[in-house]
Amino acid sequence: MNSPLRVVLWACISLGATPWAHAQETSVSIAHIYQSTLENSPALRAQGQRIEALEAGRSYANRLSAGPLSLEGSYRSDRSFDNQGLRETELGISAPLWLWNERGQNQNLRQAELDTGRLRVGALKLELAGQVRQVYWNTLAAHLDVEIAQARLVGSKKLMDDVQQRVDAGDLAKADLLQATALKAQAQAEFARALSALSTVGAEFTEVTGLPVTVLANPGREPLPPATRVDIPAHPAYQTLQSEVVIQQNRADLIALQKRNNPEVGLAVVKDRAAFAAPNEKSLVVSTRIPLGSSAEHESRLLAARADETEAQQRLKRAETTLKAQASAALTSVQWFEKLRTNAQEQAQLARQVYSLYQQSFTLGETDLPTLLRFEQQAFEAERLAKKSTVEYSSKVSALRQALGLLPEQAP
């Protein structure tokens, strides 16, 4: 457990308060937490630099030659042999040439890579939103467990004190005091277990968001989306995969053109002298180099590129089916958990009423302690399920928005 959180939790135990009972003024919504996480995301910052690199690559694809120019030079002399005065100096430049339609296809590939890099920003934001939503609701659920366990601990302590007084007055047996003491010990164990779980989830929350858990106070639910059907073409994950298909297609088409290495053309100026008495002569040399390709090697590269293209197309096809299934499942979960929340709240209200009646009956001496404890346990479980169902319903709404490709938004 990290030191700041340990201090908070021990203060809670000492003062009988929940970890965020006094953090109302610092409460922020899931949308604000998400925005703060975006600003500190290493992946998004790195993606911005990758886009700059892709833009530079796109500009480089507009070059006139297939590669950088080469400077060539040579010097020939017979000084170390018969020394008749032979001198020859050659200085030239050569440039690789594009194959037919290679330049345009290379530009298409670079542009597709740049478009994909920009689309990946949206996909990264959605992926980060999913992480924030998960740790947000997990942390709030853990905090709710602490609140519920604390409430039961306070109630069990109050009950034990009441039983102690009655035992001292001779109205109840010592066995009843032992049962009340056992109930308090159980409540203390549940409270400690809830605090331990909260510390673990809180550390994960800080790791993902970069924020302390104290920024959370009241859960800020997200609104239900106006449209519950997923728009496949507009989904960031689908758009990224679709762009990946375009990249693989362009890469395969480019490799199909590159049956051999790029030819080169050179231009050189030669200055030579045949002997000491001969005049210096200058000449212009135009040269070319045409590599011979390997059909087997080219076929291997092309087949590998076509395989990557087929894989990208299949991933895109599966993504459409997967996104529809995830959105449908998320919508069904929202509908069921809405009903579950309503039922749990009704059950909690009834259980509280029943427990209140048995409390009055126990005070009047008409009900024994085991019966009261049984209904106390039922009321506690009903209350816990009611509060948990509210958080679970809100988390399912966030999951639906995640499945639809929507970013966090605060409910009005």
QUIMO-V27941 format. One record per pair of residues at least 24 apart in sequence whose ideal C-beta (glycine too) atoms are under 6 Angstrom apart, sorted by the first residue. I is the first residue (numbers start at 1). GAP is how many residues later the second one is. D is the distance in whole Angstrom. If there is no record, write none. Layout:
BEGIN
((I	GAP	D) (I	GAP	D))
END
This chain:
BEGIN
((1	198	4) (5	194	5) (5	197	6) (9	186	5) (18	128	6) (18	129	5) (18	132	6) (20	196	6) (20	197	5) (23	191	5) (23	194	5) (24	193	5) (26	189	6) (27	190	3) (27	191	5) (28	187	5) (29	191	4) (29	381	4) (30	106	5) (30	190	6) (30	378	5) (31	377	5) (31	378	6) (31	379	4) (33	176	6) (34	95	6) (34	98	5) (34	374	4) (37	95	5) (37	172	5) (40	170	5) (41	87	6) (43	81	5) (44	80	6) (47	74	6) (50	67	6) (51	66	5) (54	59	5) (54	60	4) (54	63	5) (57	53	5) (58	52	4) (58	53	6) (58	56	5) (61	45	5) (61	46	5) (61	49	4) (65	30	4) (65	31	6) (66	30	4) (66	31	6) (66	32	5) (66	196	4) (67	29	4) (69	24	6) (69	26	5) (70	24	5) (84	191	5) (85	190	4) (85	191	3) (87	186	5) (88	184	4) (89	182	5) (90	178	5) (90	180	5) (91	178	6) (92	174	5) (92	175	6) (92	176	2) (93	174	6) (94	170	5) (94	172	4) (96	166	4) (96	168	5) (97	165	6) (97	166	5) (99	158	6) (102	155	5) (105	148	6) (105	149	5) (105	152	6) (108	142	5) (109	141	4) (109	142	6) (109	145	6) (112	134	5) (112	135	5) (112	138	5) (113	134	6) (115	128	6) (116	127	4) (116	131	6) (119	120	5) (119	121	5) (119	124	5) (120	120	6) (122	114	4) (123	113	5) (123	114	6) (123	117	4) (126	110	5) (126	279	6) (129	278	5) (129	279	6) (130	272	5) (131	77	5) (133	265	4) (135	69	5) (135	70	5) (135	73	5) (137	258	4) (138	63	5) (139	62	5) (139	66	5) (140	79	5) (140	251	6) (141	250	5) (142	55	5) (142	56	4) (142	59	4) (144	243	5) (144	247	6) (145	49	4) (146	48	4) (146	49	6) (146	52	5) (148	236	5) (149	41	5) (149	42	4) (149	45	4) (150	41	6) (152	35	5) (152	228	5) (153	34	4) (153	38	5) (156	27	5) (156	28	4) (156	31	4) (157	27	6) (160	24	5) (176	193	4) (179	190	6) (220	190	6) (221	173	4) (221	190	5) (222	175	6) (222	176	5) (222	179	6) (222	187	6) (222	189	6) (223	188	4) (224	173	6) (225	176	6) (225	179	6) (225	181	6) (228	103	5) (230	93	6) (230	97	4) (230	174	5) (232	88	5) (235	88	6) (235	170	4) (236	169	5) (238	81	6) (241	74	6) (241	75	5) (241	78	5) (242	74	6) (244	68	5) (245	67	5) (245	68	6) (245	71	5) (248	60	5) (248	61	4) (248	64	4) (249	60	6) (251	54	6) (252	53	4) (252	54	5) (252	57	5) (255	46	5) (255	47	5) (255	50	5) (256	46	6) (259	34	5) (259	39	5) (260	31	5) (260	33	3) (261	30	4) (263	27	5) (264	25	4) (326	77	4) (327	76	4) (327	77	6) (330	69	5) (330	70	4) (330	73	4) (331	69	6) (333	63	5) (334	62	5) (334	63	6) (334	66	5) (337	55	6) (337	56	4) (337	59	5) (338	55	6) (340	49	5) (341	48	4) (341	49	6) (341	52	5) (344	41	5) (344	42	4) (344	45	4) (345	41	5) (347	35	5) (348	34	4) (348	35	5) (348	38	4) (351	27	5) (351	28	4) (351	31	4) (352	27	6) (355	24	4))
END
